[in-house]
Amino acid sequence: MDPNNSKTVPRENTPPPPYDEGPGIYPAGFVYSNDYTTQHQNFAPECIIESTLGPMPVHMFCPTCHNYIITETDESPSNEAYLCCMLIFIVGCTLCSCLPFFMKSFQKVDHKCPQCTSYIGTYKP
């Protein structure tokens, strides 16, 4: 007699699944095998061209519209050019204070996609 007054439920006599079978459901793109070294994901090869941005337009794939493009560039003075201009002005050489705005080493170059006009990156020398 059970002291807790609980009823016992009879168990079914079914054997457990064999160990050589894997689970029945796998994500799409996976290959299942019993040996662990052959599990891998199937994927289509993708052509990735990594280019570094520079002062000139660059041939590349746009990360937004995925078209092969030549970037549009836009030069503008960097923050260092403004800082250098103020320092030269404070020192007293007012006529030379505009020189940093014409020097290539103080110019930043923004790259944009010509098709979707998305910003790609900035080159700073």
Z-matrix of the N, CA and C atoms (Angstrom, degrees):
N
C 1 1.434
C 2 1.524 1 108.45
N 3 1.321 2 116.02 1 139.05
C 4 1.461 3 121.88 2 -177.55
C 5 1.517 4 109.22 3 -88.11
N 6 1.343 5 118.93 4 127.49
C 7 1.465 6 119.76 5 -178.87
C 8 1.518 7 113.15 6 -68.79
N 9 1.343 8 120.10 7 -22.46
C 10 1.467 9 121.80 8 -178.59
C 11 1.510 10 112.03 9 -91.19
N 12 1.289 11 118.78 10 -0.08
C 13 1.457 12 123.86 11 -178.98
C 14 1.526 13 112.54 12 60.04
N 15 1.309 14 117.62 13 31.94
C 16 1.459 15 119.73 14 179.22
C 17 1.506 16 108.49 15 -97.01
N 18 1.312 17 115.05 16 145.98
C 19 1.450 18 120.23 17 -179.09
C 20 1.526 19 108.68 18 -89.75
N 21 1.268 20 118.19 19 139.90
C 22 1.454 21 122.15 20 177.44
C 23 1.511 22 108.88 21 -91.31
N 24 1.314 23 115.57 22 137.57
C 25 1.454 24 121.82 23 -179.26
C 26 1.523 25 107.00 24 -100.58
N 27 1.306 26 118.31 25 130.86
C 28 1.460 27 118.69 26 179.86
C 29 1.531 28 110.72 27 -69.62
N 30 1.352 29 117.29 28 138.03
C 31 1.455 30 122.53 29 179.10
C 32 1.503 31 110.11 30 -88.46
N 33 1.336 32 114.30 31 146.90
C 34 1.450 33 118.97 32 176.36
C 35 1.518 34 108.67 33 -77.24
N 36 1.262 35 118.04 34 146.79
C 37 1.457 36 122.71 35 -179.43
C 38 1.528 37 110.31 36 -97.52
N 39 1.335 38 116.81 37 62.19
C 40 1.461 39 120.46 38 176.58
C 41 1.512 40 108.53 39 -103.50
N 42 1.317 41 117.48 40 137.45
C 43 1.463 42 119.16 41 -179.88
C 44 1.526 43 110.59 42 -74.69
N 45 1.328 44 117.89 43 156.02
C 46 1.470 45 120.25 44 177.14
C 47 1.527 46 109.75 45 -69.94
N 48 1.332 47 117.83 46 161.40
C 49 1.465 48 119.59 47 179.36
C 50 1.528 49 110.15 48 -65.29
N 51 1.324 50 117.24 49 151.02
C 52 1.464 51 119.35 50 179.72
C 53 1.533 52 110.59 51 -66.54
N 54 1.326 53 116.48 52 152.26
C 55 1.451 54 121.76 53 -176.33
C 56 1.518 55 113.50 54 -76.93
N 57 1.316 56 118.60 55 -17.90
C 58 1.455 57 119.49 56 -178.89
C 59 1.519 58 112.79 57 -81.31
N 60 1.305 59 118.93 58 -8.87
C 61 1.461 60 122.04 59 175.94
C 62 1.518 61 109.19 60 -93.74
N 63 1.323 62 115.99 61 139.96
C 64 1.454 63 120.11 62 176.81
C 65 1.512 64 109.70 63 -92.13
N 66 1.319 65 117.53 64 176.95
C 67 1.462 66 120.64 65 174.95
C 68 1.520 67 110.07 66 -59.80
N 69 1.288 68 116.73 67 155.55
C 70 1.457 69 121.07 68 -173.77
C 71 1.512 70 115.24 69 -81.64
N 72 1.326 71 119.49 70 -18.04
C 73 1.459 72 120.91 71 -174.11
C 74 1.525 73 108.82 72 -118.52
N 75 1.328 74 115.84 73 126.74
C 76 1.463 75 122.03 74 177.07
C 77 1.512 76 109.17 75 -126.49
N 78 1.333 77 117.97 76 149.69
C 79 1.466 78 119.93 77 175.78
C 80 1.528 79 110.17 78 -64.15
N 81 1.317 80 115.28 79 152.44
C 82 1.462 81 120.29 80 178.95
C 83 1.515 82 109.44 81 -63.04
N 84 1.320 83 116.67 82 140.61
C 85 1.447 84 120.83 83 177.25
C 86 1.521 85 114.07 84 93.93
N 87 1.341 86 119.04 85 -4.26
C 88 1.452 87 121.25 86 178.90
C 89 1.520 88 109.47 87 -102.03
N 90 1.314 89 115.31 88 144.30
C 91 1.452 90 121.98 89 175.94
C 92 1.510 91 106.57 90 -108.71
N 93 1.351 92 116.85 91 128.15
C 94 1.455 93 120.27 92 -178.47
C 95 1.510 94 110.09 93 -103.86
N 96 1.301 95 115.41 94 138.45
C 97 1.450 96 122.28 95 174.47
C 98 1.518 97 107.53 96 -146.47
N 99 1.314 98 116.18 97 157.69
C 100 1.465 99 119.08 98 179.96
C 101 1.517 100 112.33 99 -71.21
N 102 1.303 101 117.62 100 -24.80
C 103 1.462 102 117.18 101 178.44
C 104 1.518 103 108.99 102 -94.27
N 105 1.301 104 116.65 103 136.63
C 106 1.462 105 122.43 104 -168.96
C 107 1.514 106 114.00 105 -69.59
N 108 1.294 107 118.58 106 -16.48
C 109 1.460 108 120.04 107 -176.18
C 110 1.515 109 113.15 108 -79.53
N 111 1.311 110 119.35 109 -14.68
C 112 1.461 111 119.51 110 -176.27
C 113 1.521 112 113.41 111 -100.73
N 114 1.332 113 118.98 112 4.65
C 115 1.454 114 119.41 113 176.25
C 116 1.521 115 108.61 114 -77.70
N 117 1.305 116 116.92 115 122.15
C 118 1.455 117 121.65 116 178.31
C 119 1.518 118 109.32 117 -152.88
N 120 1.280 119 115.17 118 166.72
C 121 1.457 120 120.93 119 -179.03
C 122 1.520 121 108.19 120 -104.40
N 123 1.318 122 116.79 121 130.94
C 124 1.461 123 121.25 122 176.55
C 125 1.522 124 108.89 123 -84.78
N 126 1.314 125 117.23 124 131.59
C 127 1.454 126 121.01 125 176.85
C 128 1.506 127 108.94 126 -147.46
N 129 1.313 128 115.00 127 154.88
C 130 1.451 129 120.74 128 179.24
C 131 1.521 130 108.72 129 -79.24
N 132 1.323 131 118.59 130 136.26
C 133 1.463 132 119.38 131 178.22
C 134 1.518 133 110.69 132 -65.61
N 135 1.302 134 115.11 133 141.12
C 136 1.455 135 120.90 134 -177.70
C 137 1.517 136 108.64 135 -121.38
N 138 1.299 137 116.33 136 135.51
C 139 1.455 138 120.92 137 -179.20
C 140 1.523 139 108.39 138 -85.07
N 141 1.319 140 116.28 139 116.50
C 142 1.459 141 121.02 140 179.89
C 143 1.521 142 107.88 141 -117.94
N 144 1.306 143 116.06 142 121.74
C 145 1.452 144 121.39 143 176.37
C 146 1.512 145 107.60 144 -111.31
N 147 1.321 146 115.76 145 114.93
C 148 1.455 147 119.83 146 179.78
C 149 1.513 148 107.97 147 -96.91
N 150 1.296 149 116.15 148 117.83
C 151 1.455 150 119.70 149 179.78
C 152 1.520 151 108.79 150 -119.84
N 153 1.297 152 114.13 151 148.90
C 154 1.452 153 119.04 152 177.37
C 155 1.525 154 108.13 153 -97.85
N 156 1.296 155 115.09 154 138.93
C 157 1.456 156 120.00 155 179.88
C 158 1.517 157 109.28 156 -77.06
N 159 1.310 158 115.42 157 144.45
C 160 1.455 159 121.01 158 179.86
C 161 1.510 160 110.31 159 -139.32
N 162 1.316 161 117.57 160 -166.91
C 163 1.457 162 120.46 161 -178.95
C 164 1.539 163 112.36 162 -75.10
N 165 1.332 164 117.69 163 -16.94
C 166 1.460 165 122.18 164 -179.22
C 167 1.531 166 109.66 165 -105.08
N 168 1.350 167 118.70 166 160.45
C 169 1.466 168 120.76 167 175.88
C 170 1.536 169 111.31 168 -58.96
N 171 1.322 170 115.92 169 147.97
C 172 1.458 171 122.54 170 -173.84
C 173 1.526 172 109.66 171 -120.59
N 174 1.350 173 117.42 172 140.69
C 175 1.459 174 122.63 173 171.83
C 176 1.525 175 108.02 174 -82.87
N 177 1.320 176 117.85 175 126.80
C 178 1.459 177 120.93 176 -178.46
C 179 1.524 178 110.72 177 -165.65
N 180 1.334 179 116.22 178 171.21
C 181 1.450 180 122.22 179 171.23
C 182 1.521 181 107.85 180 -91.26
N 183 1.323 182 116.36 181 130.70
C 184 1.468 183 120.68 182 178.68
C 185 1.527 184 108.67 183 -70.04
N 186 1.341 185 118.73 184 129.58
C 187 1.462 186 119.90 185 179.23
C 188 1.527 187 113.47 186 -70.78
N 189 1.323 188 118.43 187 -14.94
C 190 1.454 189 121.03 188 -179.05
C 191 1.524 190 112.21 189 -93.63
N 192 1.348 191 116.83 190 -54.85
C 193 1.475 192 119.88 191 -176.72
C 194 1.526 193 112.65 192 -97.76
N 195 1.328 194 118.83 193 -6.72
C 196 1.470 195 125.36 194 175.92
C 197 1.527 196 113.26 195 61.50
N 198 1.314 197 117.92 196 28.31
C 199 1.461 198 121.83 197 175.17
C 200 1.519 199 109.34 198 -99.62
N 201 1.329 200 116.31 199 152.66
C 202 1.458 201 121.17 200 175.89
C 203 1.520 202 107.27 201 -80.39
N 204 1.324 203 117.64 202 120.35
C 205 1.466 204 121.85 203 -170.90
C 206 1.519 205 111.26 204 -132.99
N 207 1.307 206 115.14 205 168.48
C 208 1.464 207 124.18 206 164.61
C 209 1.522 208 104.55 207 -113.73
N 210 1.314 209 117.15 208 119.83
C 211 1.463 210 120.37 209 -172.36
C 212 1.527 211 111.87 210 -65.88
N 213 1.316 212 115.53 211 149.86
C 214 1.466 213 121.92 212 171.37
C 215 1.522 214 106.63 213 -90.79
N 216 1.323 215 116.00 214 137.69
C 217 1.467 216 119.52 215 -178.86
C 218 1.524 217 110.47 216 -114.27
N 219 1.322 218 114.39 217 149.47
C 220 1.461 219 121.69 218 178.37
C 221 1.525 220 107.75 219 -138.54
N 222 1.336 221 116.71 220 113.88
C 223 1.462 222 121.38 221 179.41
C 224 1.517 223 110.15 222 -86.98
N 225 1.327 224 115.04 223 139.71
C 226 1.463 225 120.54 224 175.11
C 227 1.527 226 108.17 225 -151.88
N 228 1.336 227 117.26 226 154.92
C 229 1.467 228 119.98 227 -179.91
C 230 1.530 229 110.84 228 -65.23
N 231 1.317 230 115.66 229 141.26
C 232 1.466 231 120.23 230 178.78
C 233 1.532 232 109.78 231 -84.88
N 234 1.309 233 115.69 232 173.75
C 235 1.469 234 120.40 233 178.45
C 236 1.529 235 110.97 234 -63.64
N 237 1.325 236 116.28 235 -31.98
C 238 1.462 237 120.25 236 178.55
C 239 1.526 238 111.21 237 -64.17
N 240 1.336 239 117.41 238 -32.99
C 241 1.467 240 120.65 239 177.93
C 242 1.523 241 110.73 240 -64.48
N 243 1.324 242 117.17 241 -42.71
C 244 1.470 243 120.41 242 178.21
C 245 1.532 244 110.99 243 -65.87
N 246 1.319 245 116.53 244 -40.72
C 247 1.466 246 120.12 245 179.33
C 248 1.529 247 110.93 246 -64.73
N 249 1.316 248 116.62 247 -44.80
C 250 1.464 249 120.95 248 179.58
C 251 1.534 250 110.69 249 -64.57
N 252 1.320 251 116.51 250 -38.30
C 253 1.461 252 120.83 251 177.71
C 254 1.530 253 110.79 252 -61.19
N 255 1.337 254 116.24 253 -44.40
C 256 1.468 255 119.12 254 179.74
C 257 1.524 256 111.48 255 -65.58
N 258 1.347 257 116.88 256 -39.91
C 259 1.467 258 119.50 257 179.58
C 260 1.528 259 111.73 258 -65.00
N 261 1.321 260 117.39 259 -42.24
C 262 1.468 261 120.60 260 178.12
C 263 1.523 262 110.55 261 -64.76
N 264 1.333 263 116.47 262 -38.34
C 265 1.465 264 120.51 263 178.66
C 266 1.521 265 110.73 264 -65.80
N 267 1.350 266 117.01 265 -42.04
C 268 1.471 267 120.91 266 -178.93
C 269 1.527 268 110.68 267 -67.11
N 270 1.317 269 116.76 268 -36.60
C 271 1.462 270 120.78 269 179.48
C 272 1.525 271 110.42 270 -64.72
N 273 1.323 272 117.79 271 -28.70
C 274 1.453 273 120.51 272 175.41
C 275 1.510 274 114.50 273 121.75
N 276 1.271 275 118.23 274 -0.05
C 277 1.466 276 120.96 275 179.35
C 278 1.527 277 108.75 276 -96.99
N 279 1.323 278 115.58 277 74.62
C 280 1.467 279 120.51 278 -174.57
C 281 1.521 280 112.70 279 -66.01
N 282 1.329 281 118.53 280 -33.41
C 283 1.467 282 119.95 281 -179.20
C 284 1.532 283 111.84 282 -70.33
N 285 1.315 284 117.20 283 -31.23
C 286 1.474 285 121.17 284 -178.69
C 287 1.525 286 113.07 285 -88.95
N 288 1.331 287 117.08 286 -4.47
C 289 1.465 288 119.30 287 -175.09
C 290 1.533 289 113.17 288 -67.56
N 291 1.329 290 118.44 289 -18.35
C 292 1.466 291 120.11 290 179.72
C 293 1.532 292 112.52 291 -88.65
N 294 1.327 293 118.33 292 -5.69
C 295 1.468 294 121.21 293 -178.45
C 296 1.530 295 114.59 294 -59.25
N 297 1.339 296 121.37 295 -38.88
C 298 1.468 297 119.70 296 179.75
C 299 1.526 298 113.68 297 -58.81
N 300 1.325 299 117.81 298 -25.90
C 301 1.465 300 120.08 299 179.97
C 302 1.528 301 112.81 300 -72.50
N 303 1.319 302 117.91 301 -15.43
C 304 1.465 303 121.78 302 -179.30
C 305 1.524 304 112.59 303 -107.61
N 306 1.326 305 117.92 304 -4.47
C 307 1.461 306 121.35 305 -179.44
C 308 1.531 307 110.00 306 -87.76
N 309 1.343 308 116.92 307 135.06
C 310 1.466 309 121.79 308 -179.00
C 311 1.526 310 112.15 309 -64.30
N 312 1.313 311 117.56 310 -29.72
C 313 1.466 312 119.91 311 -178.52
C 314 1.531 313 112.62 312 -70.96
N 315 1.323 314 117.66 313 -14.03
C 316 1.460 315 121.46 314 177.21
C 317 1.530 316 112.59 315 -107.33
N 318 1.322 317 117.89 316 13.47
C 319 1.458 318 121.90 317 179.69
C 320 1.524 319 109.82 318 -103.33
N 321 1.314 320 118.03 319 136.97
C 322 1.458 321 122.09 320 171.39
C 323 1.521 322 107.45 321 -104.74
N 324 1.318 323 116.44 322 148.41
C 325 1.459 324 121.72 323 -176.70
C 326 1.524 325 108.16 324 -119.92
N 327 1.336 326 117.15 325 117.31
C 328 1.460 327 122.71 326 176.79
C 329 1.525 328 108.70 327 -91.68
N 330 1.340 329 116.82 328 133.99
C 331 1.459 330 122.69 329 177.87
C 332 1.526 331 109.11 330 -107.20
N 333 1.358 332 115.85 331 133.30
C 334 1.460 333 122.20 332 178.45
C 335 1.517 334 109.37 333 -131.93
N 336 1.333 335 115.84 334 155.80
C 337 1.461 336 121.79 335 174.92
C 338 1.522 337 108.43 336 -79.09
N 339 1.341 338 118.67 337 130.43
C 340 1.466 339 119.75 338 179.82
C 341 1.525 340 113.14 339 -73.74
N 342 1.331 341 118.30 340 -18.39
C 343 1.470 342 119.84 341 -176.99
C 344 1.523 343 112.58 342 -91.43
N 345 1.340 344 116.68 343 -48.06
C 346 1.470 345 118.27 344 -178.24
C 347 1.528 346 112.18 345 -106.83
N 348 1.304 347 118.00 346 1.37
C 349 1.472 348 126.57 347 178.47
C 350 1.537 349 113.30 348 54.51
N 351 1.326 350 117.85 349 29.08
C 352 1.459 351 119.74 350 177.71
C 353 1.531 352 109.69 351 -84.74
N 354 1.309 353 115.27 352 148.52
C 355 1.466 354 122.41 353 179.07
C 356 1.525 355 108.56 354 -73.93
N 357 1.332 356 116.92 355 129.79
C 358 1.465 357 121.32 356 -179.55
C 359 1.518 358 111.02 357 -103.19
N 360 1.311 359 117.91 358 -44.75
C 361 1.454 360 119.50 359 -179.88
C 362 1.510 361 111.69 360 173.68
N 363 1.326 362 115.64 361 178.20
C 364 1.460 363 122.78 362 -178.75
C 365 1.520 364 109.50 363 -126.89
N 366 1.312 365 116.13 364 135.64
C 367 1.454 366 121.99 365 173.90
C 368 1.517 367 108.21 366 -102.77
N 369 1.346 368 115.52 367 127.32
C 370 1.462 369 120.97 368 175.75
C 371 1.509 370 107.22 369 -123.21
N 372 1.349 371 117.97 370 121.82
C 373 1.481 372 119.25 371 -179.79
C 374 1.512 373 112.64 372 -69.03
